[in-house]
């Protein structure tokens, strides 16, 4: 287990990036961070495909992005908790499904396959599926919000009677596919919460979503690190160096720029990339 981690670090030192590469990674982190700050969309859905386009193997792009997501979203949890905009019971129900599912998924990849090339097709298809789902959710975001606004109080429908069970199953789904693709812990999970909790304020949906995303991406990222050796620490540091200040700047700038147009453009881009990864 530790041998894989150590070998990945040595591999990194043997192929040291140029200063141009480092500046490119920092700029990429800043670009994705700005997108997250402006629209609330980004993270894995943008970062992982971008890293793959740069030539990083699928497994390294996914593993590194998972830890990147955990670190970038951690500050948001503290902020939302202070504002009391996290429904911790829902976070626990999601995590009861997602965290064990994530651990088992990483463990199975480690035990069943001898090399990352053997499970690359699984990662590729999973990434494609989750990008398409995320893009669809973003495009339908307005309709979902309007539907949620119509139903202002809990009813006695199927979802209302079985909310905990559904949330638990959604957690399992996210645990598996976020570990395989690094995509889905953000926009997709928020859309599910919007449907299941139509009476929940939008800010609380965001806070609950982020509070669950941090432990899920952290556990999934650590699984990729310790069991699979799929984390590039140099790349992770560069991305964080660019993204953390950019997210703060983007959040402040978002008050002046309408996010709907940007979200639609990002969703269209994700849809195209998702079809490419899932089909080709």
C-alpha positions in Angstrom: 0.0 0.0 0.0 2.6 2.6 1.1 4.9 1.3 -1.6 2.5 2.6 -4.3 2.4 6.0 -2.7 6.2 6.2 -2.4 6.7 5.0 -6.0 4.3 7.7 -7.2 6.3 10.4 -5.4 9.6 9.1 -6.9 8.0 9.0 -10.3 7.1 12.6 -9.8 10.6 13.6 -8.9 12.1 11.8 -11.8 9.9 13.7 -14.3 10.1 17.2 -12.7 7.8 19.7 -14.5 9.2 22.8 -16.1 8.5 26.3 -14.8 6.0 26.7 -17.7 4.2 23.6 -16.6 3.9 24.9 -13.0 2.6 28.3 -14.1 0.1 26.5 -16.3 -1.2 24.3 -13.4 -1.5 27.4 -11.2 -3.4 29.3 -13.9 -5.7 26.3 -14.4 -6.4 26.2 -10.6 -7.2 29.9 -10.7 -9.5 29.5 -13.8 -11.5 26.7 -12.1 -11.5 28.5 -8.8 -12.9 31.6 -10.5 -15.6 29.5 -12.2 -16.5 28.0 -8.8 -16.7 31.4 -7.2 -18.8 32.9 -10.0 -21.2 30.1 -10.6 -20.9 27.6 -7.8 -20.1 25.0 -10.5 -16.7 23.5 -11.2 -14.6 21.4 -9.0 -14.4 17.9 -10.3 -16.6 18.5 -13.3 -14.1 21.0 -14.7 -10.8 20.1 -13.1 -10.6 16.4 -13.9 -11.3 16.8 -17.7 -8.8 19.7 -17.8 -6.1 17.6 -16.1 -6.8 14.8 -18.6 -6.4 17.3 -21.5 -3.0 18.3 -20.0 -1.9 14.7 -20.4 -2.3 13.4 -16.8 -3.5 9.8 -16.6 -7.2 9.4 -15.7 -6.4 7.8 -12.4 -4.0 10.6 -11.3 -6.3 13.3 -12.5 -9.2 11.8 -10.5 -7.2 11.0 -7.4 -5.6 14.5 -7.2 -8.8 16.3 -7.9 -10.6 14.5 -5.1 -8.1 15.8 -2.5 -8.2 19.2 -4.2 -12.0 19.3 -3.8 -11.9 18.3 -0.1 -9.4 21.1 0.7 -11.1 23.8 -1.4 -14.6 23.1 0.1 -13.4 22.7 3.7 -13.5 26.4 4.3 -17.1 26.5 3.1 -18.2 24.1 5.7 -17.0 26.3 8.5 -18.7 29.3 7.0 -22.0 27.5 6.5 -21.9 26.0 10.0 -21.4 29.4 11.5 -24.5 30.6 9.5 -26.4 27.5 10.6 -27.2 26.6 7.0 -26.3 22.9 7.3 -28.8 20.2 7.9 -26.5 17.8 9.7 -29.0 14.9 9.9 -29.1 14.8 6.1 -25.3 15.0 5.9 -25.1 12.0 8.2 -27.6 10.0 6.2 -25.7 10.7 3.0 -22.4 9.9 4.6 -23.7 6.6 6.0 -24.1 5.5 2.4 -21.3 7.4 0.6 -18.3 6.9 2.9 -18.4 3.1 3.2 -19.3 2.8 -0.5 -16.2 5.0 -1.4 -13.9 2.9 0.8 -15.2 -0.3 -0.7 -14.9 1.0 -4.2 -11.2 2.1 -3.7 -10.5 -1.2 -2.0 -12.0 -3.2 -4.8 -9.9 -1.4 -7.4 -6.8 -2.1 -5.3 -7.6 -5.8 -4.8 -9.1 -6.7 -8.2 -6.7 -4.9 -10.5 -2.9 -5.1 -10.6 -2.3 -1.8 -12.4 -4.2 1.4 -13.1 -4.3 0.7 -16.8 -6.6 -2.3 -16.1 -9.4 -0.1 -14.6 -8.9 2.9 -16.8 -12.0 2.1 -18.9 -14.1 2.0 -15.8 -12.9 5.4 -14.8 -13.4 6.8 -18.3 -17.0 5.6 -18.6 -17.8 6.7 -15.0 -16.4 10.1 -15.7 -18.5 10.4 -18.9 -21.7 9.4 -17.2 -21.2 11.8 -14.2 -20.3 14.7 -16.5 -23.5 14.2 -18.5 -25.6 13.9 -15.4 -24.0 17.0 -13.9 -24.5 19.0 -17.1 -28.1 18.0 -17.3 -28.7 19.0 -13.7 -27.1 22.4 -14.3 -29.2 23.0 -17.4 -32.4 22.0 -15.5 -31.4 24.0 -12.4 -34.0 26.7 -13.0 -36.8 24.3 -13.6 -35.9 22.3 -10.5 -35.9 25.5 -8.4 -39.3 26.5 -9.7 -40.7 23.1 -9.0 -39.3 23.2 -5.5 -40.8 26.6 -4.9 -44.3 25.3 -5.8 -44.2 22.8 -3.0 -43.5 24.8 0.1 -44.5 22.2 2.7 -43.7 18.5 3.1 -46.5 16.3 1.8 -47.4 12.6 2.1 -45.9 11.4 -1.2 -43.5 8.5 -1.8 -40.4 10.7 -1.4 -41.7 12.2 1.8 -42.4 8.8 3.3 -39.1 7.3 2.3 -36.7 10.3 2.3 -34.1 8.7 4.7 -33.9 5.5 2.6 -33.6 7.4 -0.6 -30.9 9.7 0.8 -29.0 6.7 2.0 -29.2 5.0 -1.5 -28.2 8.3 -3.1 -25.2 8.4 -0.8 -24.1 4.9 -1.9 -24.4 6.0 -5.6 -22.3 9.1 -4.9 -19.8 7.1 -2.9 -19.2 4.8 -5.8 -19.2 7.2 -8.7 -17.4 10.1 -7.0 -14.6 7.7 -6.2 -14.5 6.5 -9.8 -14.8 9.9 -11.4 -14.4 12.7 -8.8 -17.6 14.2 -10.2 -21.1 14.4 -8.6 -20.5 15.5 -5.1 -21.5 19.1 -5.9 -24.2 20.0 -8.5 -25.7 16.5 -8.8 -26.0 16.0 -5.0 -27.5 19.5 -4.7 -30.2 18.7 -7.3 -31.2 15.5 -5.4 -31.5 17.5 -2.2 -33.6 20.1 -4.0 -36.1 17.4 -5.2 -36.2 15.5 -1.9 -36.4 18.7 0.3 -38.4 21.2 -1.7 -39.1 23.1 1.5 -35.4 23.6 2.3 -34.0 27.1 1.6 -31.5 27.2 -1.2 -28.7 28.4 1.0 -29.2 25.4 3.3 -29.2 23.0 0.3 -25.8 24.4 -0.7 -24.5 24.2 2.9 -25.7 20.6 3.3 -24.2 19.6 0.0 -20.8 21.1 0.8 -20.8 19.6 4.3 -21.3 16.1 2.8 -18.9 16.7 -0.2 -15.9 17.3 2.1 -15.8 14.0 4.0 -16.7 12.1 0.8 -14.0 13.6 -1.4 -11.5 13.4 1.5 -12.2 9.7 2.0 -12.2 9.0 -1.7 -9.0 11.0 -2.2 -7.2 9.2 0.7 -8.3 5.9 -0.9 -6.7 6.9 -4.2 -3.6 8.0 -2.3 -2.9 5.1 0.1 -4.4 2.2 -1.8 -3.9 3.2 -5.5 -1.1 5.8 -5.5 -3.1 8.1 -7.7 -2.2 11.5 -6.2 0.3 14.0 -7.6 1.3 16.3 -4.8 3.1 18.8 -6.9 0.1 19.2 -9.1 -2.2 19.4 -6.1 -0.1 22.2 -4.5 -0.1 24.2 -7.8 -3.9 23.9 -8.2 -4.5 25.0 -4.7 -2.1 27.9 -5.0 -4.1 29.2 -8.0 -7.7 28.3 -6.9 -8.0 29.4 -3.3 -7.5 33.2 -3.9 -9.5 32.9 -7.2 -12.5 31.4 -5.5 -12.6 34.3 -3.0 -12.3 36.8 -5.9 -14.9 35.0 -8.0 -17.4 35.0 -5.0 -17.1 38.8 -4.7 -17.3 39.3 -8.5 -20.4 37.1 -8.7 -22.6 39.9 -7.3 -21.9 41.9 -10.5 -22.1 39.2 -13.2 -25.2 37.1 -13.9 -24.3 33.5 -13.4 -27.0 31.9 -15.5 -25.2 32.5 -18.8 -21.9 31.2 -17.4 -23.6 28.1 -15.9 -25.3 27.3 -19.3 -22.0 27.7 -21.1 -20.2 25.4 -18.6 -23.0 22.9 -18.7 -22.9 22.7 -22.5 -19.1 22.2 -22.3 -19.5 19.4 -19.7 -22.2 17.7 -21.7 -19.9 17.5 -24.8 -17.0 16.2 -22.7 -19.3 13.7 -20.9 -20.5 12.2 -24.2 -17.0 12.0 -25.4 -15.7 10.1 -22.3 -18.8 7.9 -22.0 -19.1 6.8 -25.6 -15.7 7.1 -27.3 
